[in-house]
Every structure is written in structure tokens, then in C-alpha cells.
Amino acid sequence: MKTGYQKYKTTSIQSASREKLLLMMYEGAIKFTKLALQAIEEKKIADRGVNIGRAYDIIMELNNTLDHKVGGDISKNLEQLYMFMTEQLTKANLSGDPKPLRDVLKLLETLYDGWAKAVEALKKNQGEKVG
């Protein structure tokens, strides 16, 4: 049986716009990358693996949703960034080295900021609330 929070979360995801979903995915990837970094600091190998796996899955989903017909060079560049990030996550998971995770976190936060600004601009141009 779902709790009230789980129902709310499911409803908010189902009713979110594509733009909001994109931002939510980035937020999740950032959160799990930070949790993996914390797990490395605390020497919690299992937690490191679980959180890296979650970040990895989100980044792969972001990659899978790229539309190369519409996105052109931007989607190709994003695909290269996503592939780089998944390689870094794998490296961090195997080695326990926090540096690849920090690199991924920096990229995710930069991309998130860029998308957030684009969504804001889109909302202003459309004159309506997105998400």
C-alpha cells in the first residue's frame, strides 16, 4: 500500500511537464552522486555502489531520451558528456576514488543550471507556467 507521500510523488511525476521531468532527473543524479561521495568518505562500499548505480541509471535514461533528429549537434555533445559521465561513475565505483565523482557532479550541476535557465526562459516566452 502506498503512503501519502508515495502517492504524491507518483502523481507529481505523472503530471510533470517534460521540462520538469528533465530537471527532476538531473536533481536525482546530483543527489545520488553526492550520496556516493559521502559513502566514499565514510568507507561504505555497498552504499557507494548503490548510489553510483542510481546516478548511472539516470544518466543512461537522459542519454536514451536524446532526440538526435531534433537536437543535432547539441544532442551529440550531450551524448558524449553522458558517456563520459558513465565512464567516470564506473571508474569511481571500481576504484573508490572520489575524483571521478566530483567531475561528474560538476558536469551535472552545470548542465542542470543551464537547463533550469532554459526552462525559465521558455516559461517567460510562453507566458505560462511550465510544470
Long-range contacts (C-beta under 8 A, 24 or more apart in sequence): 16-131, 17-130, 17-131, 19-115, 19-119, 19-122, 19-130, 19-131, 20-119, 20-130, 20-131, 22-62, 22-115, 22-119, 23-112, 23-115, 23-116, 23-119, 23-131, 25-58, 25-61, 25-62, 26-62, 26-108, 26-111, 26-112, 26-115, 27-112, 28-54, 28-55, 28-58, 29-55, 29-58, 29-59, 29-62, 29-108, 30-105, 30-108, 30-109, 30-112, 32-58, 33-89, 33-101, 33-104, 33-105, 33-108, 34-105, 36-92, 36-101, 37-98, 37-101, 37-102, 37-105, 40-92, 40-96, 40-97, 40-98, 40-101, 41-98, 45-96, 48-92, 48-93, 48-96, 49-93, 52-89, 52-92, 52-93, 52-101, 53-93, 55-89, 55-104, 56-86, 56-89, 56-90, 59-85, 59-86, 59-89, 60-86, 78-111, 81-107, 81-111
